[in-house]
Amino acid sequence: MELTNESKVIDEARQGEATVVTGENSSGRKLYIESYGCQMNFSDSEIVASVLTDNGFSTTKQMEEADVIFINTCAIRDNAEQRIRGRLKEFRAAKGKNKDLIVGVLGCMAERLKTKLLEEEKIVDIVVGPDAYRDLPNLVAEAETGQKAVNVQLSKEETYADINPVRLNSNGITAFISITRGCDNMCSFCVVPFTRGRERSRKPESIVAEAQELFDNGYREVTLLGQNVDSYLWTGGGLKKENPSKEELENATNFAQLLEKVALVSPDLRVRFSTSHPKDMTDDVLYTMAKYENICNYIHLPVQSGNSRVLEMMNRGYSREWYMDRIEAIRRIIPGCGISTDIITGFCSETNEEHKDTISLMEWVGYDFAYMFKYSERPKTLAQRKYEDDIPEEVKGERLKEVIDLQMKLSDVSNKKDVGHTFKVLVEGTSKRSDEHVFGRNSQNKVIVFPKENYKPGDYVNVLVQDCTPATLLGKAV
């Protein structure tokens, strides 16, 4: 899901949205990449960079130097697409100065609109869906002849498991590892199954090997990524089988087992994951988290709505009561676990009382932070085909403001509870506000800023929290 400054509690580790990278072993051609939207898009851009650097490109942070510009897109909300269209218009000026410049659109928006992008955005030369990045060298070569190049073929097998990603704008400490691609959930509001295809899992050995390589190269934290990590299941092939045999299940690797395998790479390698789905989160996952100190005590558990009727219309596969049971299990098995969520206001036919159910659930859980949005109808989704988008934008906005205002209070309360407590922090870099301070996150995914002293990225430091803002903890090393 796309994250916007208007709808989230911002922390220091998540600011910025465009990523670029500088590469080596160049044949003279330069690539510039911008990524928007969810973490999966940022991870995919690292795959794109790897594919093209292996084919003679270097990559640049300066758009003006580029021979090829790619924008990796998000289609989860109309607002996201409009922002990307605006950025493409800005590329027009660059193309005016360099008639040989190639502009490509990657990712979910490319998959959704396909050849329409070539017609609507006259400067676009290449359109590539999330499963076709291996074909980029051929598509670039085709575009260099003056032809328009398109590959939006979805795959039931592609996981890019054998590609070693180029770490974009890396701090050298934290990295993403994609463990699944696609989604089978078919939430009625969501376009992801149509833009990313069927869910398939990546071979566990390749995931563990990537984590080991990252650790050997100095990285100290990995985040396992998937649209729904809890449904990860390797039975000898990527595409999830609807009815695996008893023997296949006995020999399979599920998400709890994968978590353990990655945690065992090293006790000094922190492990995070995103995103979890309430209907699939098992106690086995929670007990595995509790067993290993280096698996972070933080879960992003999107609720979307606090009302069971709305959840059923959303085709989420759980009720309010089921969700509350999962929260209680987290609190029981992992005391002090950080919890964040996603919330949508103004979904089709949502009444004010149903909106209040979301408010009451937020208060009951006491989320540490949340990503909050007003409903945006997306083409081809079940909601677009079956339901009327009948909540006025003004009402959606009012409900969103109420949710945001409440979450700011909840985040403030959550952070104030941490004052006086000491946390183990992995230093990620220098604070954006002061060169004399560094920042990192604790196990609960909260950003903590403290005096730099002699600490450097990659160090683990025990930090006493002395003060806080609604978004950040402030402390000193002890």
C-alpha positions as CSV (number, residue, x, y, z in Angstrom):
1,M,0.0,0.0,0.0
2,E,1.3,3.4,-0.9
3,L,2.4,5.6,2.1
4,T,1.8,9.3,2.0
5,N,2.8,12.1,4.4
6,E,-0.8,13.2,4.8
7,S,-1.9,9.8,6.1
8,K,0.8,8.3,8.3
9,V,2.6,9.0,11.5
10,I,6.1,9.7,10.1
11,D,9.3,8.3,11.6
12,E,12.8,9.2,10.7
13,A,13.5,5.9,9.0
14,R,10.8,6.2,6.5
15,Q,11.2,9.7,5.0
16,G,11.7,10.1,1.3
17,E,10.2,8.1,-1.6
18,A,12.5,8.2,-4.6
19,T,15.5,5.9,-4.6
20,V,18.5,5.9,-6.9
21,V,21.8,4.1,-6.9
22,T,25.3,4.4,-8.3
23,G,26.9,1.4,-10.0
24,E,30.1,0.1,-11.5
25,N,31.4,-1.9,-14.5
26,S,29.6,0.4,-16.9
27,S,29.6,0.4,-20.7
28,G,28.8,4.1,-20.6
29,R,25.0,4.0,-20.5
30,K,23.4,5.3,-17.3
31,L,20.2,4.4,-15.5
32,Y,18.1,6.5,-13.2
33,I,15.4,4.8,-11.1
34,E,12.7,6.3,-8.9
35,S,10.4,4.1,-6.7
36,Y,7.0,4.9,-5.3
37,G,4.6,3.0,-3.1
38,C,5.1,0.0,-0.9
39,Q,8.3,-1.7,0.2
40,M,7.8,-4.4,-2.5
41,N,8.3,-1.7,-5.2
42,F,11.6,-0.6,-3.6
43,S,12.7,-4.2,-3.5
44,D,11.8,-4.7,-7.1
45,S,13.8,-1.7,-8.1
46,E,16.8,-3.4,-6.6
47,I,16.1,-6.3,-8.9
48,V,15.8,-4.0,-11.9
49,A,19.1,-2.4,-11.1
50,S,20.8,-5.8,-10.8
51,V,19.4,-6.9,-14.2
52,L,20.6,-3.8,-16.0
53,T,24.0,-3.4,-14.3
54,D,24.7,-7.0,-15.4
55,N,24.0,-5.8,-18.9
56,G,26.5,-2.9,-19.0
57,F,24.6,-0.1,-17.3
58,S,25.8,2.0,-14.5
59,T,23.3,3.9,-12.4
60,T,23.2,7.5,-11.4
61,K,21.7,9.8,-8.8
62,Q,21.4,12.6,-11.4
63,M,18.4,12.3,-13.7
64,E,20.2,14.7,-16.1
65,E,23.0,12.2,-16.7
66,A,20.7,9.3,-17.5
67,D,20.2,7.5,-20.8
68,V,17.3,5.6,-19.4
69,I,14.8,6.7,-16.7
70,F,12.6,4.2,-15.0
71,I,9.8,5.1,-12.6
72,N,8.5,2.1,-10.5
73,T,4.9,2.8,-9.8
74,C,2.1,2.2,-7.4
75,A,-1.6,1.6,-8.4
76,I,-3.2,1.1,-5.0
77,R,-4.9,4.5,-5.0
78,D,-5.8,7.0,-7.7
79,N,-3.9,9.7,-5.9
80,A,-0.7,7.6,-6.3
81,E,-1.3,7.3,-10.0
82,Q,-1.9,11.0,-10.5
83,R,1.3,11.8,-8.7
84,I,3.2,9.5,-11.0
85,R,1.6,11.1,-14.1
86,G,2.7,14.4,-12.8
87,R,6.3,13.1,-12.5
88,L,6.2,11.8,-16.0
89,K,5.3,15.3,-17.2
90,E,8.4,16.6,-15.5
91,F,10.4,14.0,-17.4
92,R,9.2,15.6,-20.6
93,A,11.6,18.5,-20.2
94,A,14.5,16.1,-19.8
95,K,13.4,14.3,-23.0
96,G,13.3,17.6,-24.8
97,K,16.9,18.2,-24.0
98,N,18.0,14.6,-24.9
99,K,16.0,13.2,-27.8
100,D,17.6,9.8,-27.3
101,L,16.5,9.6,-23.7
102,I,14.4,6.5,-22.9
103,V,11.6,6.7,-20.3
104,G,10.0,3.6,-18.9
105,V,7.1,2.9,-16.5
106,L,7.5,-0.2,-14.3
107,G,5.4,-2.0,-11.7
108,C,1.8,-2.0,-10.8
109,M,0.6,1.0,-12.7
110,A,2.3,-0.4,-15.8
111,E,0.5,-3.7,-15.3
112,R,-2.9,-2.1,-14.8
113,L,-2.8,0.4,-17.7
114,K,-0.5,-1.6,-20.1
115,T,-0.4,0.0,-23.6
116,K,-2.7,2.9,-22.5
117,L,0.4,4.5,-20.9
118,L,2.1,4.7,-24.3
119,E,-1.0,6.5,-25.7
120,E,-1.8,8.7,-22.7
121,E,1.8,9.6,-21.8
122,K,3.4,10.4,-25.1
123,I,7.0,10.4,-23.6
124,V,6.8,6.8,-22.4
125,D,8.9,4.3,-24.4
126,I,8.8,1.2,-22.2
127,V,6.0,-0.4,-20.1
128,V,7.0,-3.3,-17.9
129,G,5.0,-5.3,-15.4
130,P,6.4,-6.7,-12.1
131,D,7.1,-10.2,-13.5
132,A,8.9,-9.1,-16.7
133,Y,12.1,-7.4,-15.4
134,R,14.4,-10.1,-16.8
135,D,13.3,-8.9,-20.2
136,L,14.4,-5.3,-19.6
137,P,17.7,-5.5,-21.6
138,N,15.7,-6.7,-24.7
139,L,13.1,-4.0,-24.2
140,V,15.7,-1.3,-23.8
141,A,17.4,-2.4,-27.0
142,E,14.0,-2.3,-28.8
143,A,13.3,1.2,-27.5
144,E,16.7,2.3,-28.7
145,T,15.7,1.6,-32.2
146,G,12.7,4.0,-31.8
147,Q,10.1,1.3,-31.2
148,K,7.7,1.2,-28.2
149,A,8.4,-1.8,-26.0
150,V,5.9,-3.6,-23.7
151,N,6.0,-6.7,-21.6
152,V,3.3,-7.0,-18.9
153,Q,3.1,-10.8,-18.9
154,L,2.2,-12.1,-15.4
155,S,4.0,-15.3,-14.3
156,K,3.0,-18.2,-12.0
157,E,6.7,-19.1,-11.4
158,E,8.8,-15.9,-11.3
159,T,10.3,-15.0,-7.9
160,Y,13.7,-13.6,-9.1
161,A,15.2,-16.0,-6.5
162,D,18.5,-16.3,-8.4
163,I,19.0,-12.5,-8.9
164,N,21.3,-10.8,-6.4
165,P,19.7,-7.4,-5.9
166,V,21.7,-4.1,-6.1
167,R,21.0,-2.4,-2.8
168,L,19.6,1.0,-3.7
169,N,20.7,4.0,-1.6
170,S,21.8,1.4,1.0
171,N,22.9,2.4,4.5
172,G,24.8,-0.9,4.5
173,I,22.9,-2.0,7.6
174,T,19.3,-2.8,6.6
175,A,18.0,-4.6,3.6
176,F,14.8,-6.2,2.1
177,I,14.4,-9.8,1.1
178,S,11.4,-10.7,-1.0
179,I,10.0,-14.1,0.1
180,T,6.7,-14.2,-1.9
181,R,5.2,-12.4,-4.9
182,G,1.6,-11.8,-5.8
183,C,-1.5,-12.3,-3.7
184,D,-4.5,-14.7,-3.7
185,N,-6.6,-12.9,-1.1
186,M,-8.8,-10.8,-3.5
187,C,-9.8,-8.1,-1.0
188,S,-12.6,-6.3,-2.7
189,F,-10.9,-2.9,-2.6
190,C,-7.4,-4.0,-3.7
191,V,-5.9,-4.0,-7.2
192,V,-2.8,-6.0,-6.2
193,P,-4.0,-9.5,-7.4
194,F,-4.6,-7.9,-10.8
195,T,-1.2,-6.1,-11.0
196,R,1.0,-8.7,-9.3
197,G,-0.7,-12.0,-10.1
198,R,-1.0,-15.2,-8.2
199,E,0.8,-15.8,-5.0
200,R,3.9,-17.9,-5.1
201,S,6.7,-18.5,-2.6
202,R,10.4,-18.4,-3.0
203,K,12.6,-21.4,-2.2
204,P,13.7,-21.2,1.5
205,E,17.3,-22.0,0.8
206,S,17.6,-19.0,-1.6
207,I,16.2,-16.7,1.1
208,V,18.5,-18.0,3.8
209,A,21.5,-17.7,1.4
210,E,20.6,-14.1,0.7
211,A,20.3,-13.3,4.4
212,Q,23.7,-15.0,5.0
213,E,25.4,-13.0,2.2
214,L,23.9,-9.8,3.6
215,F,25.2,-10.6,7.1
216,D,28.7,-11.5,5.7
217,N,28.7,-8.1,3.9
218,G,28.1,-6.2,7.1
219,Y,24.3,-5.9,7.1
220,R,22.7,-6.3,10.5
221,E,18.9,-6.3,9.7
222,V,16.7,-7.9,7.1
223,T,13.0,-7.4,6.4
224,L,11.2,-10.4,4.8
225,L,8.7,-9.0,2.3
226,G,5.5,-10.3,0.8
227,Q,2.0,-9.0,0.2
228,N,1.0,-11.6,2.9
229,V,4.1,-13.2,4.5
230,D,2.0,-15.4,6.8
231,S,0.8,-17.5,3.9
232,Y,4.3,-18.3,2.8
233,L,4.5,-22.0,2.0
234,W,7.2,-23.9,0.0
235,T,6.1,-27.3,-1.0
236,G,8.7,-27.8,-3.7
237,G,7.3,-25.2,-6.2
238,G,6.6,-21.5,-6.0
239,L,2.9,-21.4,-6.8
240,K,0.8,-22.2,-3.8
241,K,-1.2,-25.5,-4.2
242,E,-4.9,-25.3,-3.3
243,N,-4.9,-28.8,-1.9
244,P,-1.4,-30.0,-1.0
245,S,-1.1,-33.6,0.0
246,K,-0.4,-34.6,3.6
247,E,3.1,-35.7,2.5
248,E,3.8,-32.4,0.8
249,L,2.7,-30.5,3.9
250,E,4.9,-32.6,6.2
251,N,7.9,-31.7,4.0
252,A,6.9,-28.1,3.4
253,T,8.4,-24.9,4.9
254,N,5.8,-22.6,6.4
255,F,6.4,-19.0,7.5
256,A,7.1,-19.8,11.1
257,Q,9.8,-22.3,10.0
258,L,11.3,-19.8,7.5
259,L,11.5,-17.2,10.2
260,E,13.5,-19.6,12.4
261,K,15.8,-20.5,9.5
262,V,16.6,-16.8,8.9
263,A,17.0,-16.1,12.6
264,L,19.6,-18.9,12.9
265,V,21.8,-17.2,10.3
266,S,23.3,-15.2,13.2
267,P,22.1,-13.9,16.6
268,D,23.5,-10.5,15.5
269,L,21.2,-10.4,12.4
270,R,17.9,-8.8,13.2
271,V,14.8,-10.1,11.4
272,R,11.7,-8.2,10.6
273,F,8.8,-9.0,8.2
274,S,5.9,-7.3,6.5
275,T,3.0,-7.6,5.8
276,S,1.0,-9.9,8.0
277,H,-2.7,-10.9,7.3
278,P,-4.9,-11.4,10.4
279,K,-6.6,-14.4,8.9
280,D,-3.3,-16.3,8.4
281,M,-1.3,-15.3,11.4
282,T,-0.8,-18.4,13.5
283,D,0.4,-18.9,17.1
284,D,3.3,-20.8,15.7
285,V,4.7,-17.6,14.2
286,L,4.2,-15.8,17.5
287,Y,6.0,-18.5,19.5
288,T,8.9,-18.5,17.0
289,M,9.2,-14.7,17.4
290,A,9.2,-15.1,21.2
291,K,11.9,-17.9,21.0
292,Y,14.5,-15.8,19.2
293,E,15.7,-12.5,20.6
294,N,16.9,-11.3,17.1
295,I,13.4,-11.6,15.6
296,C,12.0,-8.2,16.3
297,N,9.0,-7.8,18.5
298,Y,7.0,-5.9,16.0
299,I,4.0,-6.8,13.8
300,H,2.2,-4.8,11.2
301,L,-1.3,-6.2,11.2
302,P,-3.7,-4.3,8.9
303,V,-7.2,-4.2,10.2
304,Q,-8.7,-1.8,7.5
305,S,-12.0,-1.5,9.5
306,G,-13.2,-2.2,13.0
307,N,-16.7,-3.3,11.8
308,S,-17.4,-7.0,10.9
309,R,-20.0,-6.1,8.2
310,V,-17.6,-3.8,6.5
311,L,-14.8,-6.4,6.8
312,E,-17.1,-8.9,5.1
313,M,-17.8,-6.5,2.2
314,M,-14.0,-5.9,2.0
315,N,-13.6,-9.7,1.7
316,R,-10.9,-9.7,4.4
317,G,-11.7,-13.2,5.7
318,Y,-12.0,-12.3,9.4
319,S,-14.3,-10.5,11.8
320,R,-13.7,-7.9,14.4
321,E,-13.7,-10.6,17.0
322,W,-11.2,-12.7,15.1
323,Y,-8.9,-9.7,14.8
324,M,-9.2,-9.0,18.5
325,D,-8.3,-12.6,19.3
326,R,-5.1,-12.2,17.2
327,I,-4.2,-9.0,19.1
328,E,-4.8,-10.8,22.4
329,A,-2.5,-13.7,21.3
330,I,0.2,-11.3,20.4
331,R,0.0,-9.6,23.8
332,R,0.0,-12.9,25.6
333,I,2.8,-14.6,23.7
334,I,5.0,-11.5,23.0
335,P,4.5,-9.0,25.9
336,G,5.5,-5.5,24.8
337,C,5.3,-6.3,21.1
338,G,4.9,-3.2,18.9
339,I,1.8,-3.3,16.7
340,S,0.9,-1.0,13.7
341,T,-2.0,-1.2,11.2
342,D,-3.6,0.0,8.0
343,I,-7.0,1.7,8.2
344,I,-9.4,2.7,5.4
345,T,-12.2,5.2,6.0
346,G,-15.3,5.7,4.0
347,F,-15.5,2.3,2.4
348,C,-18.7,1.6,0.4
349,S,-21.9,2.0,2.5
350,E,-19.9,2.5,5.7
351,T,-22.2,4.2,8.3
352,N,-21.1,6.6,10.9
353,E,-21.7,3.9,13.6
354,E,-19.5,1.5,11.7
355,H,-16.8,4.1,11.5
356,K,-17.1,4.5,15.3
357,D,-16.4,0.8,15.5
358,T,-13.0,1.5,13.9
359,I,-12.4,4.3,16.4
360,S,-13.2,2.0,19.3
361,L,-11.0,-0.8,18.0
362,M,-8.1,1.6,17.6
363,E,-8.6,2.7,21.2
364,W,-8.8,-0.9,22.4
365,V,-5.6,-2.0,20.6
366,G,-3.6,1.2,21.3
367,Y,-1.6,1.1,18.0
368,D,1.9,2.4,18.1
369,F,1.4,3.9,14.6
370,A,-0.8,3.4,11.6
371,Y,-1.1,4.0,7.8
372,M,-4.4,5.7,7.2
373,F,-6.3,6.3,4.0
374,K,-9.7,7.3,2.7
375,Y,-11.2,4.8,0.3
376,S,-10.2,5.2,-3.3
377,E,-12.2,3.1,-5.9
378,R,-9.9,1.1,-8.2
379,P,-10.8,-0.3,-11.6
380,K,-11.5,-4.0,-12.0
381,T,-11.7,-4.6,-8.2
382,L,-14.7,-6.5,-6.8
383,A,-15.8,-3.3,-4.9
384,Q,-15.8,-1.3,-8.2
385,R,-17.8,-3.9,-9.9
386,K,-20.3,-4.8,-7.1
387,Y,-20.6,-1.8,-4.8
388,E,-21.4,1.9,-5.1
389,D,-18.8,4.3,-3.9
390,D,-21.5,6.2,-2.1
391,I,-19.7,7.9,0.8
392,P,-19.1,11.6,-0.1
393,E,-15.5,12.7,-0.3
394,E,-16.1,15.3,2.4
395,V,-17.3,12.6,4.8
396,K,-14.4,10.3,4.0
397,G,-12.1,13.2,4.7
398,E,-13.8,14.0,8.0
399,R,-13.5,10.3,9.1
400,L,-9.9,10.1,8.0
401,K,-9.1,13.2,10.1
402,E,-10.7,11.7,13.1
403,V,-8.6,8.5,12.7
404,I,-5.4,10.5,12.1
405,D,-6.0,12.7,15.2
406,L,-6.7,9.7,17.3
407,Q,-3.6,7.8,16.1
408,M,-1.4,10.8,16.9
409,K,-2.7,10.7,20.4
410,L,-2.2,6.9,20.6
411,S,1.3,7.2,19.3
412,D,2.1,9.9,21.8
413,V,0.7,7.7,24.6
414,S,2.7,4.7,23.4
415,N,5.9,6.7,23.2
416,K,5.5,8.3,26.6
417,K,5.2,4.8,28.1
418,D,8.7,4.1,26.9
419,V,10.3,7.1,28.7
420,G,12.5,5.8,31.4
421,H,13.0,2.4,29.8
422,T,16.2,1.1,28.1
423,F,16.1,-0.5,24.6
424,K,18.6,-2.2,22.4
425,V,19.0,-0.1,19.3
426,L,20.6,-0.9,16.0
427,V,22.3,2.3,14.7
428,E,21.2,3.0,11.1
429,G,22.7,6.4,10.5
430,T,23.1,10.1,11.4
431,S,20.0,12.0,12.4
432,K,18.6,14.2,9.7
433,R,18.3,17.1,12.2
434,S,21.8,17.0,13.8
435,D,25.1,15.6,12.8
436,E,25.9,15.2,16.5
437,H,23.1,12.6,16.9
438,V,22.5,9.1,15.4
439,F,19.3,7.2,15.0
440,G,18.2,3.6,15.0
441,R,15.2,1.5,15.8
442,N,14.4,-0.7,18.8
443,S,12.9,-4.2,18.4
444,Q,9.4,-2.6,18.4
445,N,10.3,-0.6,15.3
446,K,10.3,2.7,17.1
447,V,13.0,5.3,16.0
448,I,15.3,6.4,18.8
449,V,17.6,9.4,18.4
450,F,20.6,9.8,20.8
451,P,24.0,11.5,20.9
452,K,26.5,10.2,18.4
453,E,29.6,9.9,20.7
454,N,31.7,7.2,19.0
455,Y,28.8,5.0,17.8
456,K,28.6,4.1,14.1
457,P,26.0,2.4,11.8
458,G,25.8,-1.3,12.5
459,D,26.5,-0.9,16.3
460,Y,24.0,-2.3,18.8
461,V,23.6,0.2,21.6
462,N,21.6,0.2,24.8
463,V,19.7,3.5,25.0
464,L,17.8,5.0,27.9
465,V,14.7,6.9,26.6
466,Q,14.5,10.3,28.3
467,D,11.9,12.1,26.2
468,C,9.8,11.7,23.1
469,T,7.7,13.2,20.4
470,P,4.6,11.5,18.9
471,A,6.9,10.0,16.2
472,T,10.4,9.6,17.8
473,L,12.0,8.6,21.1
474,L,14.9,10.6,22.4
475,G,17.6,9.2,24.7
476,K,21.2,8.6,25.6
477,A,23.5,5.5,25.5
478,V,23.9,3.7,28.8
